[in-house]
Amino acid sequence: MEQILDFFDPVNLDNIVNFNYDDKSLFLNKITINSTKNKKIDFTKIKIAIIGTYNLNETDSNNISNNIRKNLYSLFLPYNVSIIDFGNLKCGKTQNDTIYGIREVLNILNRKKITAIIIGNSSNITFGAYLSFEEIKKPVNIVSVDSKINLKHKNIEENNIHFLPKIILKKNNCLFNYSLLGYQSYFVSPIELSVLSRLYFDTMRLGILQSNIADSEPFFRDADIASFNINSIKGSLLKSNTISPNGIDTKEFCQLSKYSGTSNRLSSFCIYGDNYNDSQVMLAAQAIWYFIEGFTQRKYENPQKKSNSIIKFYVEVGKDTSITFYKSKITERWWMEIPYPKSKFEKHLIVSCSYSDYNKACTGNVPDRWWKFFQKIC
């Protein structure tokens, strides 16, 4: 495990800590830091790893990851969870060096079941997280909080394009499901939405997300990677002229971050954006804090395993069709069964869902999420 440190520049605490951090409850004093002053690191109990990145034109003084780190260290952390801050990935000659550096680091962390928090200013960090799954040929689910996407790229080797076309344009990619949450229709081409629909991916408009944010939780519960674009925040809340006046509220951004943390399956939390201002830097730090809070509240539940805490429902949605739902009496989370057509192995797929999906089935209508997954596995 110690070889992972070769990928990183240690944290220079003299540049990060600029006031009194003596309180033992502060984030800085409750984590392990790969710093120039810390020569011995115990990896045995680590559960979460923080990974910063460099942009090619950044230095220590203007590095986004360091600026977020400075704010994060100043927050109080009332939770006892083993966290390590590895520092920033060593800057290579190209952005691809960062992408493949993330892939190699996550290959190690995933084997050790250590959850990664990756900070940067480009969606390339999400692409690097994806590649760690592609290398082991494991199907991956990604949930993205963003106001827009751009699929109109033919050259996936371009540096500054969104991670999604880089994935779906690759031959034999291992992306099983993608969920786009909080998109704004005037930023997304109908053609692009049609492509996502044909791939049976999930989309949730900003207004729908805000009307009942709890309905977004199942998307995170089934995700391996969460990708958060800080530029999806409502611009007027951050006093920035470079962002749309409409967007996700800061509280909603943090709530979604917490949903990411509570997901038992999720192994990578990526937060990025360009042109960070001071408010966005602090918001990114707070979103990471909420992710960690969610992580400490993870509940491992298997609806297929016999348990007194799981209730099973059969809901008729037609003359000869019914959907099986499960509900946890502990967390009040929901799941539903989707049958595999003519499978010799597993009889059905268990998919996370919301109470709204159950209610829709009770009216005799098949939930959209059920239908998309049924078509996908067909």
C-alpha positions in Angstrom: 0.0 0.0 0.0 2.9 2.4 0.7 3.7 2.4 -3.0 0.6 4.5 -3.6 2.5 7.5 -2.1 4.8 7.6 -5.1 1.9 9.0 -7.1 1.5 12.1 -4.9 3.1 15.3 -3.9 2.7 15.5 -0.1 0.6 18.3 1.4 2.7 21.4 2.3 1.0 22.3 5.6 2.9 25.5 5.8 1.0 26.8 2.8 -2.3 25.4 3.9 -2.6 26.2 7.6 -2.6 29.9 8.2 -4.3 30.3 11.6 -4.7 28.4 14.9 -5.8 24.8 14.3 -5.3 23.5 17.8 -8.9 22.4 18.5 -8.9 18.6 18.4 -12.3 18.5 16.7 -11.1 20.3 13.6 -10.9 18.3 10.3 -7.1 18.8 10.2 -6.6 17.1 13.5 -8.9 14.1 12.9 -7.4 12.8 9.7 -4.0 11.4 8.5 -2.2 13.7 6.1 0.5 12.7 3.7 2.5 15.8 4.4 6.1 16.8 4.3 6.2 16.6 8.1 4.5 13.2 8.4 6.9 10.3 7.6 4.9 7.4 9.1 1.4 6.5 7.8 -0.7 3.6 9.1 -2.9 2.4 6.2 -4.6 -0.4 8.1 -7.8 1.3 9.1 -8.3 3.9 6.3 -11.9 4.1 5.0 -11.8 7.3 2.9 -9.0 8.8 0.8 -8.8 12.4 -0.4 -7.1 12.9 -3.7 -6.3 16.3 -5.2 -5.2 17.1 -8.7 -3.3 19.8 -10.6 -4.2 21.6 -13.8 -1.3 22.0 -16.1 -1.1 25.8 -15.5 -1.5 25.6 -11.7 1.0 26.0 -9.0 0.8 25.3 -5.2 -0.4 28.9 -4.6 -3.3 28.9 -7.0 -4.1 25.2 -7.0 -7.9 24.5 -6.7 -7.4 21.3 -4.6 -5.2 23.2 -2.1 -7.7 26.0 -1.8 -10.5 23.6 -1.1 -8.3 21.7 1.3 -7.6 24.9 3.2 -11.3 25.4 3.7 -12.0 21.8 4.5 -9.3 21.6 7.2 -10.9 24.6 9.0 -14.3 22.7 9.5 -15.2 20.8 12.6 -15.6 17.0 12.1 -17.8 15.4 14.8 -17.5 12.0 13.2 -14.9 9.3 13.9 -13.9 7.8 10.5 -10.4 7.0 9.3 -9.5 9.5 6.5 -6.3 10.1 4.7 -5.4 13.1 2.6 -2.9 11.8 0.1 -2.2 15.3 -1.3 -2.2 16.1 -5.0 -1.4 13.7 -7.9 2.0 14.6 -9.4 1.5 16.8 -12.4 2.4 15.1 -15.7 3.0 16.6 -19.1 -0.6 16.1 -20.3 -4.1 15.8 -18.8 -4.0 12.2 -19.8 -1.3 11.7 -17.2 -3.7 12.8 -14.5 -6.5 10.6 -15.9 -4.3 7.5 -15.9 -2.8 8.4 -12.5 -6.3 8.4 -11.0 -7.0 5.1 -12.7 -3.9 3.5 -11.1 -4.5 4.9 -7.7 -8.2 3.8 -7.7 -7.2 0.3 -8.8 -5.3 0.1 -5.5 -8.0 1.8 -3.3 -10.8 -0.3 -4.8 -9.0 -3.5 -3.9 -8.7 -2.2 -0.3 -12.3 -1.1 -0.3 -11.3 2.5 0.4 -13.7 5.2 -0.8 -12.1 8.0 -2.8 -12.9 11.7 -2.8 -11.4 13.3 -5.9 -11.0 17.0 -6.3 -10.2 18.9 -9.5 -11.3 21.4 -12.1 -12.2 19.1 -14.9 -14.6 16.2 -15.5 -11.5 14.3 -16.5 -11.3 13.1 -12.9 -14.6 11.2 -13.4 -13.2 9.7 -16.6 -10.2 8.5 -14.6 -12.5 6.9 -12.0 -14.4 5.2 -14.8 -11.2 3.7 -16.3 -10.5 1.9 -13.0 -13.6 -0.1 -13.6 -13.0 -0.6 -17.3 -9.6 -2.1 -16.6 -11.2 -4.9 -14.5 -14.1 -5.2 -16.9 -16.7 -4.5 -14.2 -20.0 -2.9 -15.2 -20.2 0.6 -13.7 -23.1 3.0 -12.8 -22.4 6.8 -12.8 -24.6 9.5 -11.4 -23.8 13.1 -12.5 -25.1 16.3 -11.0 -24.8 18.8 -13.8 -26.7 21.5 -15.7 -25.7 20.2 -19.1 -23.8 17.7 -21.2 -22.2 17.8 -24.6 -22.2 14.6 -26.6 -21.2 16.3 -29.9 -17.6 15.1 -30.0 -16.0 12.6 -32.4 -12.5 12.7 -31.0 -12.5 11.3 -27.5 -8.8 12.1 -27.1 -9.7 15.8 -26.8 -8.8 17.1 -23.3 -11.6 19.4 -22.3 -14.7 17.5 -23.3 -17.2 16.0 -20.9 -16.4 12.5 -19.6 -19.6 10.9 -21.0 -18.8 11.0 -24.7 -15.3 9.8 -23.9 -17.0 6.7 -22.3 -19.9 6.0 -24.7 -17.8 6.4 -27.8 -15.3 3.8 -26.6 -15.7 0.3 -28.1 -16.7 -2.3 -25.5 -17.1 0.3 -22.7 -18.4 -1.1 -19.4 -20.9 1.7 -18.6 -24.1 0.0 -17.5 -26.1 3.0 -16.4 -25.8 6.8 -16.3 -28.0 9.2 -14.5 -28.0 13.0 -15.2 -29.6 14.9 -12.3 -30.5 18.6 -12.3 -30.0 19.3 -16.0 -31.5 22.5 -17.5 -33.4 22.0 -20.7 -32.2 25.2 -22.5 -28.6 23.9 -22.0 -29.2 20.4 -23.4 -30.0 19.6 -27.0 -33.1 17.5 -27.6 -30.9 15.3 -29.8 -28.6 14.6 -26.8 -31.6 13.8 -24.6 -32.8 11.4 -27.3 -29.5 9.7 -27.3 -29.6 9.2 -23.5 -33.2 7.9 -23.8 -32.2 5.4 -26.5 -29.4 4.2 -24.2 -32.0 3.8 -21.4 -30.1 6.2 -19.2 -31.8 8.3 -16.5 -32.4 12.0 -16.7 -34.0 14.4 -14.1 -34.7 18.0 -14.9 -33.8 20.7 -12.4 -37.4 21.5 -11.6 -38.3 17.8 -11.0 -35.2 17.4 -8.8 -36.1 20.4 -6.7 -39.7 19.5 -6.3 -38.8 16.3 -4.4 -35.1 15.9 -3.9 -35.6 12.6 -2.0 -36.5 10.9 -5.3 -32.9 11.3 -6.4 -31.5 9.2 -3.5 -32.0 5.8 -5.3 -29.8 6.9 -8.2 -26.9 7.4 -5.8 -27.7 4.1 -4.0 -27.1 2.2 -7.2 -24.1 4.2 -8.3 -20.4 3.3 -8.3 -19.2 6.9 -9.1 -20.8 10.2 -8.3 -19.7 13.2 -10.3 -20.6 16.8 -9.1 -20.0 19.9 -11.2 -19.7 22.9 -8.9 -20.8 25.1 -11.9 -24.3 23.6 -11.7 -25.0 25.8 -8.7 -27.3 28.8 -9.1 -25.1 31.7 -10.1 -26.8 34.4 -8.1 -26.2 32.4 -4.8 -22.4 32.5 -5.4 -22.2 36.1 -6.7 -20.7 34.9 -10.0 -21.4 36.2 -13.5 -20.0 33.1 -15.2 -22.7 30.7 -14.1 -26.4 30.5 -15.1 -28.8 32.6 -12.9 -30.7 29.3 -12.5 -29.4 26.1 -11.0 -29.2 23.9 -8.0 -29.4 25.5 -4.6 -26.4 25.2 -2.3 -28.3 23.3 0.3 -29.5 20.9 -2.4 -26.0 20.4 -3.6 -24.9 19.4 -0.1 -28.0 17.2 0.3 -27.1 15.3 -2.9 -23.5 15.0 -1.6 -24.8 13.4 1.5 -26.9 10.9 -0.5 -23.7 10.0 -2.3 -22.0 9.3 1.0 -24.9 7.0 2.3 -24.6 4.8 -0.8 -23.0 1.4 0.2 -22.0 0.8 -3.4 -20.4 4.1 -4.2 -16.6 4.1 -4.3 -15.6 7.4 -5.9 -17.0 10.9 -5.2 -15.7 13.4 -7.8 -16.2 17.2 -7.4 -14.9 19.6 -10.0 -15.6 22.8 -11.8 -13.8 25.6 -13.6 -13.3 29.2 -12.5 -13.9 28.6 -8.8 -14.5 31.7 -6.7 -14.1 31.9 -3.0 -17.7 30.9 -2.4 -17.4 27.8 -4.6 -14.3 26.7 -2.9 -16.0 26.8 0.5 -19.1 25.1 -1.0 -16.9 22.3 -2.3 -15.4 21.8 1.1 -18.8 21.7 2.7 -20.1 19.2 0.1 -17.1 16.9 1.0 -18.0 17.3 4.6 -21.6 16.2 3.9 -20.4 13.3 1.9 -18.4 12.2 4.9 -21.4 12.7 7.1 -23.4 10.4 4.8 -20.6 7.9 4.8 -20.8 7.6 8.6 -24.5 6.8 8.3 -24.3 4.0 5.8 -26.6 1.1 6.4 -25.9 -2.2 4.8 -29.2 -3.7 3.7 -30.0 -6.6 1.3 -33.7 -6.7 0.4 -33.3 -10.3 -0.9 -32.0 -11.6 2.4 -34.7 -12.7 4.8 -35.0 -10.2 7.6 -37.7 -8.9 9.9 -36.8 -5.4 8.9 -37.7 -5.9 5.2 -41.3 -5.7 4.0 -42.3 -7.2 0.7 -45.1 -5.9 -1.5 -46.7 -7.3 -4.7 -48.3 -4.6 -6.8 -50.5 -5.4 -9.8 -49.8 -3.2 -12.8 -51.9 -5.1 -15.3 -54.1 -8.2 -15.7 -51.2 -10.6 -15.7 -48.3 -8.4 -14.4 -47.1 -7.5 -11.0 -44.0 -5.7 -9.6 -42.4 -6.8 -6.4 -41.3 -4.0 -4.1 -39.2 -4.1 -0.9 -39.2 -1.6 1.9 -36.8 -1.3 4.8 -38.5 -0.6 8.2 -35.2 0.8 9.4 -34.2 3.3 6.7 -37.6 3.5 4.8 -35.6 2.9 1.6 -37.3 1.1 -1.3 -36.3 -1.5 -4.0 -38.0 -3.2 -6.8 -37.5 -6.4 -8.8 -37.0 -6.5 -12.5 -37.2 -9.9 -14.1 -34.4 -11.2 -16.3 -35.9 -12.5 -19.6 -35.1 -16.2 -20.2 -32.1 -16.1 -17.8 -30.6 -19.4 -16.7 -28.9 -17.7 -13.8 -30.4 -15.0 -11.7 -34.2 -14.6 -12.0 -34.4 -10.9 -11.4 -32.4 -7.7 -10.9 -32.9 -5.7 -7.7 -33.0 -1.9 -8.4 -33.2 0.9 -5.9 -36.3 3.0 -6.2 -38.3 5.6 -4.3 -41.7 5.7 -2.6 -42.9 7.7 -5.6 -42.2 4.7 -7.8 -44.2 2.4 -5.5 -47.1 4.9 -5.5 -47.1 5.1 -9.3 -47.2 1.3 -9.5 -50.2 1.3 -7.1 -52.1 3.4 -9.7 -51.6 0.7 -12.3 -48.6 2.4 -14.1 -45.2 1.0 -14.6 -42.5 3.3 -13.0 -40.1 4.8 -15.6 -37.1 3.5 -13.8 -38.5 -0.1 -13.8 -39.2 0.1 -17.6 -35.8 1.5 -18.5 -33.9 -1.2 -16.6 -36.2 -3.9 -18.1 -35.4 -2.7 -21.6 -31.7 -2.4 -20.7 -31.4 -6.0 -19.5 -33.4 -7.3 -22.5 
